Structures are given as structure tokens and as C-alpha cells.
């Protein structure tokens, strides 16, 4: 089996992305289509040609790198200038950028392992589609993953939209004479202590929008790919569970006490279950080896951002009637919206942006946690029949 996987992998290395998609089973590709498009946009789809990957990276990487430099520069200069408000507004976006960069670097560093996992997924699909009941189990798990991925993509894009577009909307409203922002021209990030905002405002405005979309795509594509890997692993666990459940044919009356290996159904079932269990462990080992460190860093950044906003909720609340009412009668608001939203309730555009940012943090934490819990549930069901 290892030889077959190796030869299949060598063949894939010499083909273009169009041929790769033709090789993948159409049903499996239907489940992974969204994952492929998200990774393709960033130039990290494992089956892209080197030329196309390099071309996309030359555009994508400078955009996100420039945004990280601007955010870090704005954060450091806010500390030097002793501007507490700019410091608070810069902290969470900068940590989120570091979190996304960690995911992106990890995928590049473990690119061959990520590709190998996809190769194994395709080989497994071809093997188990030959048995209807096992094929149905695999389809069921892939369908769960597709629904979850689609929901996450729609939700995160919807929640991040206010944060990314409010400055653009305010500028459009100012151009139409609906409001006046000449005294306080908004940007997605506070970088006035680092860059001459008045001189480069239009360039910074456009760049911050596309940079935010770029970081959002990193989160979406890599999280969704992780779900695809875990869902495949869960499908294999379900197949093993069913094999163990039907291990013994209890309706057989005649029992041969000394059967040969070829005619020993129990031996064949035991061998198949052992081989499948070994395959599941090997797949999980590759997945764990490629992502454990990254997940530790990402969850750390995520929790720091959430904890920081909760600390600010407790220490920097205003005494306005609206704030006190919300925190008295709707305690969940202080948890979901975070500090910047609460202390800027009278500034609706800024409040709306930080509502979207805070909810995105919670969505990402949910999305990071769900695959592990789903895989745990699938593996626990195996032990019911061992």
C-alpha cells in the first residue's frame, strides 16, 4: 500500500493542477471544492503548478507582510507616544495578524506533509468506495465537514465585513455629503504615529482593506483544510467502528475449529481491522506532527486577545447610562463585544468594527476547537465495540 501511495505521489508531482482535479474522484472533489478555491487564491493548493504558486505568492505575501509591518509599527509607536487609546485599539488586530502568519508559515513549512495527507485521502476514497456501506459512512462525514466549512466561511466573512468596510463606507458617505470626516479620517488600524496618514491616506485605506481580506482568507483556508483532514480521519474511525460491530456473524451455526487462514472469516476481519487501525494512527500522526506547535501558538494568541478584551471590560468601563444598562441586564454583551465596543458605544462606526472583530475571535476559537472534539467523539465510538 505504501508503494502504491508513493508512486501515486510521484505521478502527481509531474502533473498540472487540471490533471490533478481530474484524478480526484468527482464526489470527493465536490466536498473539497471550497477548500481548493480558498487555498488556490493564496497560492498554497498542494496541486498547483510551481509557476502559478510563485506568481500568486509574489502578490499575496507582500500585501500581508506590509500590513503586519504597519500594524507592528503603529503599535510600538503608540507605546512610545504614550497614546493609550491607540495602544488598546492596535493590540487585538496585531495579535490576530501574528496568529494568521503563524498558520501561514506552518502550512508552508509542512507543505509536503499537507500534500501527503491529501494524497492519502484520495487513495482511501478509491479503496472504500468499492464497499457501499463504508462509502456511505465516508460520504456522511464529508457532508458534515462541508456544511461546517460553508457555515464558517459565510459567518466569518459576514462578521469581518464591518471591520474591513466601515472606513470605506464613511469615506463614501463623506464624498456624498452625508457626513464630515475631515477631522478624523478613519483607517482599519491606528498607525498615525508611524506613518503620515494625511499624505498617504488613500493608499493606506485601500491597502488596509485588501490586507484584512488577505488575513481573513488565511484563517478561512487553513482552518477549512484542517477540518477536511479531521473529517477524513473521522470517516475512517466510523468505518472501523462498523467493522468491529459486524466482526462476528452470530447467525452462523457451523463453526470450524481449525480453519485455514484463507477460509477463516474471523482472521480476515481481525487482520482488516488491525490494518485499518494502523492506517488511522499513521494518518493522525502526520496530522499531529504538522500542526501541534502551530495550534499551540494560535490558541495562545486567540486566548490572549479574548482575555485582554475581558480585562479591559472590567477596568475601563464608562459610567454612561447605556453601558451600565447593558452590563446590568445583558451580561453576555460584555463577553461577546469586548472592551473597545463597550467604551465606544456612543461612536457607532468604531463600536460596529469592534463588534465584528470580537465575534470573529470567538468564531475562530470555536472553529479551532470543533474538529478535535468531533474526532474525539468518533474515536470514542470505536471503543464501544472493542
C-alpha positions as CSV (number, residue, x, y, z in Angstrom):
1,X,0.0,0.0,0.0
2,X,2.9,2.4,0.8
3,X,4.4,1.7,-2.6
4,X,1.2,2.5,-4.3
5,X,0.9,5.8,-2.4
6,X,4.5,6.7,-3.2
7,X,4.1,6.0,-6.9
8,X,0.8,7.9,-6.9
9,X,2.5,10.9,-5.2
10,X,5.4,10.8,-7.7
11,X,2.9,10.9,-10.6
12,X,1.1,13.8,-9.1
13,X,4.4,15.8,-8.8
14,X,4.7,15.8,-12.6
15,X,1.2,16.8,-13.5
16,X,-0.7,20.1,-13.6
17,X,-3.5,21.2,-11.4
18,X,-6.1,20.5,-14.0
19,X,-5.0,16.8,-14.3
20,X,-4.9,16.5,-10.5
21,X,-8.5,17.5,-10.2
22,X,-9.5,15.0,-12.9
23,X,-7.7,12.3,-10.9
24,X,-9.6,13.1,-7.7
25,X,-13.0,11.3,-7.6
26,X,-15.8,13.7,-8.6
27,X,-17.8,13.1,-5.4
28,X,-14.8,13.8,-3.2
29,X,-13.8,16.9,-5.2
30,X,-17.4,18.1,-4.7
31,X,-16.8,18.1,-0.9
32,X,-13.4,19.7,-1.2
33,X,-14.1,22.3,-3.9
34,X,-14.4,25.2,-1.5
35,X,-11.1,24.2,0.2
36,X,-9.4,24.0,-3.1
37,X,-10.6,27.5,-4.2
38,X,-9.5,29.1,-0.9
39,X,-6.1,27.6,-1.0
40,X,-5.7,28.3,-4.7
41,X,-6.3,32.0,-4.2
42,X,-3.4,32.2,-1.8
43,X,-1.1,30.0,-4.0
44,X,-0.8,27.1,-1.5
45,X,-3.1,24.5,-3.0
46,X,-0.8,21.4,-2.9
47,X,-1.5,20.5,-6.6
48,X,-0.9,24.0,-8.1
49,X,2.0,24.3,-10.6
50,X,5.2,25.9,-9.2
51,X,4.8,28.8,-11.6
52,X,1.3,29.7,-10.6
53,X,2.1,29.3,-6.9
54,X,5.1,31.6,-7.2
55,X,3.1,34.2,-9.2
56,X,0.3,34.3,-6.6
57,X,2.7,34.4,-3.7
58,X,4.6,37.4,-5.2
59,X,1.3,39.3,-5.0
60,X,-0.2,37.9,-1.8
61,X,2.8,37.8,0.5
62,X,3.9,41.5,0.1
63,X,0.3,42.6,0.9
64,X,0.1,40.7,4.2
65,X,3.7,41.5,5.1
66,X,3.2,45.2,4.6
67,X,0.1,45.1,6.7
68,X,1.9,43.3,9.5
69,X,4.8,45.9,9.4
70,X,2.3,48.8,9.6
71,X,0.4,47.3,12.5
72,X,3.5,46.5,14.4
73,X,4.9,49.9,13.7
74,X,1.7,51.6,14.8
75,X,1.6,49.5,18.0
76,X,5.2,50.3,19.0
77,X,5.0,54.0,18.2
78,X,1.7,54.2,20.2
79,X,3.6,52.9,23.2
80,X,6.4,55.4,22.6
81,X,4.0,58.3,22.2
82,X,2.1,57.2,25.4
83,X,-1.1,57.0,23.4
84,X,-3.2,54.5,25.5
85,X,-6.2,54.6,23.2
86,X,-4.1,53.8,20.1
87,X,-2.4,51.1,22.0
88,X,-5.7,49.4,23.0
89,X,-7.1,49.6,19.5
90,X,-3.9,48.2,18.0
91,X,-3.3,45.3,20.3
92,X,-6.0,42.8,19.2
93,X,-5.6,43.3,15.4
94,X,-1.8,42.9,15.7
95,X,-2.2,39.7,17.7
96,X,-4.7,38.4,15.1
97,X,-2.2,39.1,12.4
98,X,0.5,37.2,14.2
99,X,-1.9,34.3,14.6
100,X,-2.7,34.2,10.9
101,X,1.0,34.5,10.0
102,X,1.8,31.5,12.3
103,X,-0.8,29.5,10.4
104,X,0.5,30.5,7.0
105,X,4.2,29.8,7.8
106,X,3.2,26.4,9.3
107,X,1.4,25.4,6.1
108,X,4.5,26.3,4.0
109,X,6.9,24.6,6.4
110,X,4.9,21.4,6.4
111,X,3.8,21.7,2.8
112,X,4.9,18.2,1.8
113,X,3.1,16.6,4.8
114,X,-0.1,18.6,3.9
115,X,0.1,17.3,0.3
116,X,0.8,13.8,1.5
117,X,-2.4,13.9,3.6
118,X,-4.4,14.9,0.6
119,X,-2.8,12.0,-1.4
120,X,-3.8,9.6,1.3
121,X,-7.3,10.9,1.3
122,X,-7.7,10.3,-2.4
123,X,-6.2,6.8,-2.2
124,X,-8.6,6.0,0.7
125,X,-11.6,7.3,-1.2
126,X,-10.8,5.0,-4.1
127,X,-10.5,2.0,-1.8
128,X,-13.6,2.5,0.3
129,X,-15.9,3.5,-2.5
130,X,-15.9,-0.2,-3.5
131,X,-18.0,-1.1,-0.5
132,X,-21.4,0.6,-0.3
133,X,-21.8,0.8,3.4
134,X,-18.3,2.1,4.1
135,X,-18.6,4.5,1.2
136,X,-21.8,5.9,2.7
137,X,-20.0,6.4,6.1
138,X,-17.2,8.3,4.4
139,X,-19.8,10.4,2.5
140,X,-21.7,11.2,5.6
141,X,-18.6,12.5,7.4
142,X,-17.5,14.6,4.3
143,X,-21.0,16.1,4.2
144,X,-20.8,17.1,7.8
145,X,-17.4,18.8,7.1
146,X,-18.8,20.6,4.0
147,X,-21.7,22.0,5.9
148,X,-19.5,23.2,8.8
149,X,-16.9,24.7,6.4
150,X,-19.5,26.5,4.4
151,X,-21.2,27.9,7.5
152,X,-17.8,29.1,8.9
153,X,-16.8,30.8,5.6
154,X,-20.2,32.6,5.4
155,X,-20.2,33.6,9.1
156,X,-16.6,34.8,9.2
157,X,-16.9,36.8,6.0
158,X,-20.1,38.3,7.3
159,X,-18.6,39.2,10.7
160,X,-15.4,40.7,9.4
161,X,-17.2,42.8,6.8
162,X,-18.0,45.7,9.2
163,X,-14.4,45.9,10.4
164,X,-13.0,46.0,6.9
165,X,-15.6,48.2,5.2
166,X,-16.6,50.8,7.7
167,X,-13.7,53.1,6.8
168,X,-14.6,52.8,3.1
169,X,-18.3,53.4,3.8
170,X,-17.5,56.5,5.9
171,X,-15.4,57.9,3.1
172,X,-18.1,57.2,0.6
173,X,-20.6,58.9,2.8
174,X,-18.3,61.9,3.2
175,X,-17.9,62.2,-0.6
176,X,-21.7,62.2,-0.9
177,X,-22.0,64.9,1.7
178,X,-23.8,62.7,4.2
179,X,-21.2,63.1,6.9
180,X,-18.0,65.0,7.6
181,X,-14.8,63.0,8.5
182,X,-12.2,65.6,7.5
183,X,-11.1,66.0,11.2
184,X,-10.8,62.2,11.8
185,X,-10.2,60.2,8.7
186,X,-10.7,56.6,9.6
187,X,-8.5,53.6,8.9
188,X,-8.8,50.0,9.8
189,X,-5.8,50.4,12.2
190,X,-4.2,53.1,14.3
191,X,-0.9,53.9,12.6
192,X,-0.8,57.8,12.8
193,X,2.3,57.7,15.0
194,X,4.1,55.5,12.5
195,X,3.1,56.9,9.0
196,X,2.0,60.3,7.7
197,X,-1.7,59.3,7.3
198,X,-2.8,62.5,5.7
199,X,-0.1,62.2,3.0
200,X,-0.8,58.5,2.1
201,X,-4.4,58.2,3.3
202,X,-5.9,56.8,0.1
203,X,-3.2,54.2,-0.4
204,X,-3.4,53.1,3.3
205,X,-7.2,52.9,3.1
206,X,-7.1,50.6,0.1
207,X,-4.2,48.5,1.3
208,X,-5.8,48.0,4.8
209,X,-9.0,46.7,3.1
210,X,-7.2,44.2,0.9
211,X,-4.8,43.3,3.7
212,X,-7.7,42.5,6.1
213,X,-9.3,40.3,3.4
214,X,-5.9,38.6,2.9
215,X,-5.6,37.7,6.6
216,X,-9.2,36.5,6.6
217,X,-8.5,34.2,3.7
218,X,-5.6,32.7,5.6
219,X,-7.8,31.9,8.5
220,X,-10.6,30.5,6.3
221,X,-8.5,28.4,4.0
222,X,-6.2,26.8,6.6
223,X,-8.9,26.2,9.2
224,X,-11.2,24.7,6.5
225,X,-8.3,22.4,5.3
226,X,-7.8,21.2,8.8
227,X,-11.4,20.3,9.0
228,X,-11.1,18.3,5.8
229,X,-8.2,16.3,7.2
230,X,-10.1,15.7,10.5
231,X,-13.3,14.7,8.8
232,X,-11.5,12.1,6.7
233,X,-9.9,10.7,9.9
234,X,-13.4,10.6,11.5
235,X,-14.7,8.8,8.4
236,X,-12.0,6.1,8.8
237,X,-12.9,5.8,12.5
238,X,-16.6,5.2,11.6
239,X,-15.6,2.5,9.1
240,X,-13.5,0.8,11.8
241,X,-16.4,1.1,14.2
242,X,-18.8,-0.6,11.8
243,X,-16.3,-3.4,11.0
244,X,-15.9,-4.1,14.7
245,X,-19.7,-4.0,15.2
246,X,-20.1,-6.7,12.5
247,X,-16.9,-8.6,13.4
248,X,-18.8,-11.8,14.3
249,X,-21.5,-13.4,12.2
250,X,-23.8,-14.7,15.0
251,X,-26.2,-16.4,12.7
252,X,-23.5,-19.0,11.6
253,X,-24.3,-22.4,13.2
254,X,-21.4,-24.4,11.9
255,X,-18.0,-23.5,13.4
256,X,-14.8,-24.9,12.0
257,X,-12.4,-25.2,15.0
258,X,-9.3,-25.5,12.7
259,X,-9.9,-23.4,9.6
260,X,-7.2,-22.3,7.2
261,X,-6.2,-18.7,7.0
262,X,-7.9,-18.2,3.6
263,X,-11.2,-19.5,4.8
264,X,-11.1,-18.1,8.3
265,X,-13.5,-15.2,8.2
266,X,-12.6,-14.1,11.8
267,X,-9.0,-14.0,10.9
268,X,-9.7,-11.8,7.8
269,X,-11.9,-9.5,9.8
270,X,-9.3,-9.1,12.5
271,X,-6.5,-8.5,10.0
272,X,-8.5,-5.8,8.2
273,X,-9.4,-4.1,11.4
274,X,-5.8,-4.1,12.6
275,X,-4.5,-2.7,9.3
276,X,-7.2,0.0,9.3
277,X,-6.4,0.9,12.9
278,X,-2.8,1.2,12.0
279,X,-3.6,3.4,9.0
280,X,-5.8,5.7,11.2
281,X,-2.9,6.1,13.6
282,X,-0.4,6.8,10.9
283,X,-2.7,9.5,9.3
284,X,-3.3,11.0,12.8
285,X,0.5,11.1,13.4
286,X,1.2,13.0,10.2
287,X,-1.6,15.4,11.1
288,X,-0.4,15.9,14.6
289,X,3.2,16.3,13.7
290,X,2.4,19.0,11.2
291,X,0.0,21.1,13.3
292,X,0.6,20.6,17.1
293,X,3.1,23.5,17.5
294,X,1.0,25.8,15.3
295,X,-2.2,25.1,17.2
296,X,-0.4,25.8,20.5
297,X,0.7,29.2,19.2
298,X,-2.7,30.0,17.5
299,X,-4.8,29.1,20.6
300,X,-2.4,31.1,22.7
301,X,-2.8,34.3,20.6
302,X,-6.5,33.8,20.4
303,X,-6.9,33.4,24.2
304,X,-4.6,36.4,24.8
305,X,-6.8,38.6,22.6
306,X,-10.1,37.4,24.3
307,X,-8.6,37.7,27.8
308,X,-7.2,41.1,27.0
309,X,-10.6,42.4,26.0
310,X,-12.2,40.9,29.1
311,X,-9.7,42.6,31.3
312,X,-10.5,45.9,29.6
313,X,-14.2,45.4,30.1
314,X,-13.6,45.2,33.9
315,X,-11.1,48.1,34.2
316,X,-12.1,50.7,31.6
317,X,-16.0,50.8,31.6
318,X,-17.6,54.2,31.2
319,X,-20.3,55.3,33.5
320,X,-22.8,56.1,30.8
321,X,-26.4,55.0,31.3
322,X,-26.4,52.8,28.1
323,X,-23.3,50.9,29.3
324,X,-24.5,50.4,32.8
325,X,-27.9,49.2,31.5
326,X,-26.3,46.7,29.1
327,X,-23.9,45.3,31.7
328,X,-26.6,45.0,34.3
329,X,-29.3,43.4,32.2
330,X,-27.4,41.8,29.4
331,X,-24.1,40.4,30.9
332,X,-23.4,38.4,27.7
333,X,-22.7,41.7,25.9
334,X,-19.6,42.3,27.9
335,X,-18.3,38.9,27.0
336,X,-19.1,38.9,23.3
337,X,-18.4,42.5,22.4
338,X,-15.2,43.2,24.4
339,X,-13.7,46.4,25.7
340,X,-13.5,48.6,22.7
341,X,-17.1,48.1,21.9
342,X,-18.3,48.9,25.4
343,X,-16.2,52.1,25.9
344,X,-17.2,53.4,22.4
345,X,-20.9,52.8,22.4
346,X,-21.5,56.4,21.5
347,X,-19.2,56.1,18.5
348,X,-21.3,53.7,16.4
349,X,-18.8,53.1,13.5
350,X,-16.0,52.2,15.8
351,X,-18.3,50.1,18.0
352,X,-19.5,48.2,15.0
353,X,-16.0,47.4,13.9
354,X,-15.0,46.0,17.2
355,X,-18.2,44.1,17.5
356,X,-17.2,42.3,14.3
357,X,-13.6,41.8,15.4
358,X,-14.7,40.3,18.8
359,X,-17.2,37.9,17.3
360,X,-14.6,36.8,14.7
361,X,-12.3,35.9,17.5
362,X,-14.9,33.7,19.2
363,X,-15.8,32.1,15.8
364,X,-12.2,31.2,15.2
365,X,-11.9,29.7,18.7
366,X,-15.0,27.6,18.1
367,X,-13.7,26.5,14.7
368,X,-10.3,25.5,16.2
369,X,-12.0,23.5,18.9
370,X,-14.7,21.7,16.9
371,X,-12.5,19.4,14.8
372,X,-10.7,18.0,17.8
373,X,-14.0,17.4,19.6
374,X,-15.5,15.8,16.6
375,X,-12.6,13.4,16.2
376,X,-12.7,12.6,19.9
377,X,-16.3,11.6,19.6
378,X,-15.6,9.4,16.5
379,X,-12.7,7.7,18.2
380,X,-14.7,7.1,21.4
381,X,-17.4,5.3,19.5
382,X,-14.8,2.7,18.4
383,X,-14.3,1.6,21.9
384,X,-18.0,0.7,22.3
385,X,-17.2,-2.4,20.1
386,X,-13.7,-3.4,21.3
